[in-house]
Amino acid sequence: MHVYVHVPFCASKCRYCAFHSRAGAADRDFRDFVRLLPREIALRRSSGGASSRSLGTLDTLYVGGGTPSLLGPDRVFALLDGVLRLYPLRAPGAEVTVEANPADVTPALAAALSAAGVSRVSIGAQSFSERTLRWLGRRHGAAETREAVATLRAAGVPRISLDLIAAVPGEPRGSFAESLREAVALEPDHVSVYPLSIEPGTPLAREGVRPPADEESLAAVSLAEDYLGARGYARYELSNYARPGAECRHNRAVWLGEDYAGFGPAAHSRDGLERRANVPDFAAWRAALETGSAPPAAVESVSPEDDETERFLTRVRLARWSLPNPESPAGRRRAAVLAGLAREGIVRLASPSGGAADDSGGAAEPLWALTARGREVADSVMSALV
Ligand code: SF4
């Protein structure tokens, strides 16, 4: 089982951010969130619906947001403890990830994460240029990222991931390359690189900032792939790079189409044919749980065909993937589409007979991969396969 917890608080809003999080929350809000989260899990567990079926032991836990590290050492420990009491880890090696803002990482926070059994910390570094960090509205500097990595390592956190934002408009030429160099110098196990997107409703969108041109984003991603690839970080997903064995197992499971349960405001869940999206409203989430009700959510049941398509499409983001149910009508149609895309140099057969390197769950089916050109037009490939 894979569990995601959404912590809906940030100290301040970054100018590009479209995630659900509230800036300026009071201490009481943090306290209530940590107190009520186990209640949501218990209520969903006892509901008897699809949401309760798959609640068992955990393979991966991912605590994101928002800014989980903003809760501070005691509350982060209590949050993890509360979840892990209800969901024992399947094995000692199960993956527990917590996202952190570099500005929050103190020795006490790092010790709390380590004591709670956190195996990965994903740090929102975003850039090592002070100018870019200010432009993005980040509340930390590059020095704090370096310190955060050292502090987490000293506390014994096994794995570190760094997030970077590429193709920031107006960034001086070479600045992103320098951020890549600085990031790799910290020897993280994992690096995520996302080109900046201007989402509706964000401060950048309101200010009329234009999104980076496609060529700019593609050039930055290509630079990242070359630089990171030459230093031992394989591009195992369109935006994610890892040293061997250090892929994010939680996200990989989601991309492979596995079920997951999400808790907290705005968290999504997939369980069989059921899809649940908690309403992105902390006040409503708290009010419902205080009265013993499950938090408000949009719940729908999808058709088996839509379910299969959704689970398959995210696989295409991975380095190698197989076609599910190749003998079904949809499977045969997709095989024909892939053959056409292969002729155009958009996809390639990575392994005709499957094998141990299968990123899509170990099937003995042929493994496909996007080519370099295919990675540039991945969205169109997914549309063609629907
Ligand atoms: S820290 Fe993350 S979630 Fe919070 S405002 Fe910034 S980008 Fe959004």
Residues whose N, C-alpha, C, O or C-beta is under 5 A from the ligand:
A	BS01	SF4	C10 S12 K13 C14 C17 F19 S21 G65 G66 T67
